[in-house]
């Protein structure tokens, strides 16, 4: 945890207070994995963290405020997804490797943060601008890099001039997000994780380059 952490009334929290605050967030994260977001109550989070509701309210105005804090931390981590594409080639065998590593990293990020991402998706779908901005912050980390990659290939004559890089990138990212949030559902269709990744990577590669990958 970096920077000053403040209580609701503006006081700077000490080391012990910061630890308590983080424990509350950790307990809330764990509860979101097994309980619907709106069923989680302050008293339950406080009890799980071994403290009181009064202590919870020292750091967060309500459960939603704490959820937004977790989502902010997750979104900051999600911005790192751009590292999966920075300086990477989409030509030849390197392009196939880039597509595979993007898919692997994207799916892993979604699995790791599944509980909070479900809450963010719900809030965004209901029109809550705070959750919508957080969702877009995560997706933009990949979307912008993909659009740049398509535009670069287009400038070199490797992608049709009529292709809109932003539209292609947005479509690919929307597909990745939809698949990532439905990973468990694929199992009911008889699709194993090991089978999902290469097929999704194939679609990503085709979308970016317009060509089958060189393996």
N, C-alpha and C positions, 0 to 999 in steps of 0.2 A: 504494500500500500504506500503510495507516494503522496506528497503534499499534505496539507493540514486537513484533518477530518474534524468537522464541527457538529455540534449537537443541533437540535431543531431550534433552540433559542440563540444560536450563534456562538456558543462557547467552543473553544478548541479542545477536542478530546485528547486526553493523555494516552499513554501507551496501553494502559489497562482498559480504558474506554474504547480504544480502537479495536482491541482484541475482542471485547464484548460485542461491539457492533458487527465485526466480521463473523463472529460465531452466530449471531442472529441471522445474517445473510446466508451463511452456510446451511443452517437448519431450515430456513425457508426454501432454499434451493432443493434440499433433500425432500421436503414435503411436497413440493410441486411435481416431483417425479411420480408420486403415488396418489395425489389428491387434486381434484379440479381446482383451478386457480381461485374461484370465488367461494370455495368451501373452506379455504384456509383462513383461520382467525388469529388475531394478534395474541390472544391468550394461549393458543396452541403452540405458536412459534416460540413465545417466551418460555413456556413450560419445557419445551424440547431443548431449549438453550440453557435451561437451569437458572432462569432469571424471572423477572416480573414484567407484566404489561407496562408498568410505569417506566421501567428501564427501556423497553422497546420504544416507547413514545419519546424518549430523550433523543433518539437518533432518527426516527422515521415518523412522518405524520400518520401513516396508516400502512396496511399491507401493500397497497398499490405503489406507494412511494418506495418501499423496500424492493418490490419487484422491478421497478424502473431502475433502481441502483444496480441490481444484478444484471439487468438487460444492458445497461450502459457499459459495465465491465465486459460483458460478453461481446458487445459490438466493437469495443476497442480491440479485443482479441481478434475478432473477425476481420478487422482492417488488415491484419497480417496475411490474409489469403492472397493479397496481391503479390506476395513473394513467390507464389506458385507460378507466376507468369512473367515477372520482371526479368528482362534479358534472355528470355527463352525463345528458341527457334521453333517455327512451325513447318520447316522444310525437311523432307526426307524422313529418316528414322527418328531424328530428333523431334519432329512434329508429333509422332505417335507417342513418344515418351512424355512430351509435354502434356498431351491430352490425357494420358493415363494418370499422371501425377496430379493434374488439376482435379480430375474426378475423385481420386483417392483422398486428396486433402479436403475437398468440399464435403464429401460424404462423412468423413471422419469428424469434421467440425460439427456437422449437424447431429451426428450420433452423440457426441460429447455434450452438446448443449440442447438436446432434444426438448427437455422439460420447459426451459425458459423460452426457447424459440416457438413452442406451441402457444405460449402466452402472448408473445410479441405478434405472432401471426393473427391471433384472435383479436387483439387490440387494434391492429392495423386494419383488419377486415371490418371492424365495427366503426372505423372512421376516427380513431384516436390518433391525432397527429404526432403525439410523442412516440408511440409505438411504430407508427409508419416511418418516421424519420430514422429510427434505430434500424428497422428492417432494411431501408434503402442504404443506410451507411454500410451495412454488411454486404449487400448485393453489389453496391457500386465499386467495392474493392476489386471485384472480379470483372464486372461489366465494363468499366472504363479501360482496363488493361486488355480485355478481349477486343473491344472496339478499336483500340490502337493497333493491335496485331492484325486485324482484318484490313484496316486502312493501309498499313505498311505493305502487306502482301498485294493489295490493290495497286498501290503506287509502283510496285515492281512488275505489274502485269501478270501476277499469279492468281488474281481473283478478278472475276468479271467486273467491268467498270460500272455496271448498273446496280451492283450490290450496295446496299446502305449499311455501312459498318455498325452504326448504332443500333439499327433494327436487328441485324444478325446477332450482335452481342447480347442485346436485351432478350431475344428469343432463347438463346442458349442458356443464359443465366436463369431465366424463368423456368426452363426445363430442368436444370440442375436443382433448383430450389424445390420444385414439385416432387421430383424423384427422391431427393434427400429426405423430405418430410414424410415420404410414403415407403421408406425402406422395409419396414416390417410387413407392409401390405404385399410386397413382392413375394414374400415367403409363402403367402396363402395361394399365390398363383404358381407355385412350384419353381420360382426363380431364386437360386441361391446367390448370396452376396458375391461369391467368386465369379458367378456368371453375369451378374448385373454390371460390374465395373467395366469389363472390356467392351460390352455392347454399348454402354453409355459413352465411353471414351470414343468409340467409333462414330457415334452421332455428333459428338463435340468436334472431332477432327473434320468430319464432313462439313459441318456448319461453318467452321473457320476457314478451311482451305478449299472447300468444294470438291475435294478429291479423297479417294480411299487412302488410308495410311500405308506407308512403306514400312513393313515389319521386318 
